[in-house]
Amino acid sequence: MARGDNEIEEFRRRRRPRNLAILSILVGLIVLFYILTIVRMGGG
């Protein structure tokens, strides 16, 4: 059992930076679309 737990923990540890990178990209795109919408509406 311990070996399986270690493998799962390793998998999660390697996956975290990738998840944070994807989150950063998504937040950046949301901000970009928000700014573009404000500019196109003439509010900016």
C-alpha positions, 0 to 999 in steps of 0.5 A: 500500500505504501508504494501506491501512496508514494506514487500518487503523492509523486503524481500530484506533486508533479501535476501542481505546477502544470495546474498553476500554469493553466490557471494563470493562462486562463486568468490572463485570458479572462482579464484580456477579454474583459479589457477588450470588452470595455475598450470596444464599448467605449468605456476605456 
